[in-house]
Amino acid sequence: MLNPEKIKIEKAPKLNIKIELHPDAPKKGFRKFNTHDEFYIEDKLEKNTMYRLMHLFNFENSKFHSIDHKKELNAKLIHWLPVSKDLVNVEVIMPDNSILIGTGEPSIRYINLGDIVQFIRFGFCKLGKKEKDKLVFYYSHR
């Protein structure tokens, strides 16, 4: 997640969720998250607009609305990470040698050098370096 911004959702339920690593291949496993009311997002929020934290719940004007994913809400999907001390600092080196700074979920600590991962809504990146305080990736493609 690039340039994450912290938000707080009033009356958000505490949830323990499992999200498939790959929606078409559940045998690949799951990512697990414990959530409460604080999240990091990339999107800029607009007043009076319904949003859905992907795989989690709906909210509007920073207030919890519902858990069920209902198409009639026309909620805009948002990628998120729960606020946690376990998040990972990430740098992505782009093809033009510019560097993007972001945050990743704790499970990326366990991937191997040279592995390629998909960062949701960004693209595919190859892990090039594990440093004490960050992981360095090389952007591959969308």
N, C-alpha and C positions, 0 to 999 in steps of 0.2 A: 504494500500500500504506500503510494507516494504522497508526501506532504500531508500526513494524517492530521485531522482536526478532531478534537474531543467534543462529544455531545453527551448530554444527559437526558434520558427519557423518563418523565414522571410516571410513576406507578408501573414501571416495567417489571414483569415477574422475574424472579430468579429462575434460571433454566439451566439444565445440564443436557446438552444436545450432542448428537452424533451426526456428522455430515459425511456422506460418501466421498472418498477421494476422487472417484470418477463415476458420474451418474450412470454410465452404460456398463460399468464393470464393478459391481458391489464387492466382488471377491478381492479387489485391491485394498479394501479396508476403509477405515473411517478416520476422520479428525474429530476430536472431542473438545468441547468448550463448556466452560461454566460462565454464565452471563448474569448480570444484574441490570443496572441502569446506566452505566457509562460505557461508551463505545468510541472507537476511532472510525472516522469515515473520510472519504476523499471528496464527496459531492457537496455542493453548496445547496443548502436547504432553502426552500421558498415557503412563505406563509400560506396557510390554507391548502396545502398540497399533501396528499396521502403518500406515504413512503412505506416500503417494506424492506426491512433488513433481511437479506437473502437467507432463506431457510429458518427464519426466526419469528418475527412478528411485524405487525403494521403499527404505524404511528403517524400523528399529524400534530403540527405545532408543538413539538417536543413532548407530546403526551401519548402514552400507550393507547392503542385503539383495540386491537384484537390479535389473536394468534393465527387463526385460520387464513390460508391463502385464498382469497376470494377474488375472482376476476372482475366482478362488478365494482370493486373498490378502485380499479384503475391505478393501483399503487405503483409508484416508480421504484424499481429495484435498486437497492444500495448494497454494495460490498462493505463489510465491516470487520473489525476485530474488537474483542472485549478489552477494556482497559485492564492491563495486567503488568506486573513487574517482570514477567517471563517473556515478553515480546522481544524480538531480535532486531537489531539494527542492520539495515541492508543498504548496500550501494550497488547500483546497476551501471555498468560502463556501456555506453551506447556506441554504435558504429562510428560516430563522429568524434569519439573519445570524451564526450561530455559525460558527467557523472550525475545520476539521479539518486537522491537520498530517500529512504523509506523505512518502513517497519514491516516485519514479517511475523507470522505465527510461530510459536515455540517449536513446532514439529520440524521446521526446516533446519534446525540445528543438526538433525540426524541424517541428512542426505549426504552423499559422498561427493568428493571432488570430481568434477566432470559430469555429474548428473544434470539432466535438463529437467526443469520444472516449469509449469505454467503458472504465472502470476495472473490471477483472475482480472479480466478487463485491461490487461497490459500486454502480455505476450509471453513467449517462451524464453527462458534464460538459463544459462549454464553456470553452475557453481565453479568459480575459478580459484577462490582463496577463502580459507577460514582464518580469521584473525581473532584475537582475544575479545575484542569489543564489537565485531561486525562480521558479516558474510559479504563477500564481493562476488557479484554475478556479471556475466557478459550477456548482453541482449542478443538473442538469436533471430527471432522473427515473431510476427503477430500470430 
